[in-house]
Amino acid sequence: MIIKSKTIAVALTLLLGGTALFALPHVAVLDTILAAGMDPTAAIPVTDKIVEELVNSGKYTVLDRTNVDQILREKEFQLSSGIVRNEEIRQAGEYLGADYVVLANVSRVGSTYVISAKMIDVVTGEIAAQASTEKQGKIDVLLEIARTVGKQISGQEIVVVEAAKKVEEKKVEAPKPTAEGSSLAVAQVQELIRTRTHMKKDGAARMLPLVAQLSEQQKMMLYTSNRKDNAVTGLLLNLLVTSLGSWIQGDVTGALTELSLAVSGAVCMVSGIEEDFWTGEVYYSSLYYIGLTTLLVDVVYMCVRPFLFQKQWNRNLATILNVPYLAILDPRESTFSLVPTGQGVDWRFGLNLVSIEY
């Protein structure tokens, strides 16, 4: 059966809106460190420009700079006056409850100003991103290069206007990772998927900096090689042996829940069977029926859980990798997918019994 209607656009919009499962990573920007002899009042405008570009990127939730300063003062936290270690920055992030911390440094060589910035992962203490820009001129150029550094550190494209041809504009992308760096990012993302990081609450914050280094082909390769399509097999194995299918599927929570329901149901049923000592007649107490109900709930849960887990797995993975292949239901493999077509979105669900196109 095929139903074509533009009225389902609203329904599709609501469904696709549900893929925004993850909150944006929280970023704190510390006050810019200026080289000795520079005007100290320049630190705040430079910091504000970097904050502005992080907000404009739409990839982060940026903590208010005033609140950042207040919290660090309350904690009596102060960066060292010399070279700031990554561990110091990470500790500031812990105080602020941030996922990442950005710190910029301004130096000057003659009449050339240089701004370098790095983004530190608060969990690992490693550098998630870094950027550097320089320009010759007066101190006023700091605001311009601060804006450029802010774009770079947040992964935005940079539009450059050539001095000789101010009418013509061209886009200059940030340097792409080398083949070795890209391969390393693929391996790291693969390991995070293997450890189910994308299924955890803070999984997006840990994976997004690495995903940003991948090409579209690499993202699709990671999705197709790690997506799950074994829900039917999981269901059959669950019915064969309690929770076996969920264990094989990698669904630890579901497997433990199924096993707990099965054990508690069996115990209640056995405990609810009573025999009259004198007559030998068998009675079934309310505990027996509670156990029976628990086992029935377990059977239903074992049938439904593999599909729910598979849908969540594929949807989380597609959202983090930002691939155009989301989660509804693919009739060919009894798995959940939303397939883009030349005419628009081809939305299938069920075992190829219903097909709705828009």
Helices and strands as residue ranges (DSSP letters): E 2-4, G 6-8, H 9-17, E 26-29, E 33-34, G 40-42, H 43-57, E 61-62, H 65-74, H 86-96, E 100-109, E 112-121, E 127-136, H 141-153, E 158-161, E 169-172, H 179-194, G 197-199, H 203-211, H 216-226, H 231-240, H 244-249, H 252-271, E 273-275, E 282-284, H 286-321, E 339-341, E 344-349, E 354-357
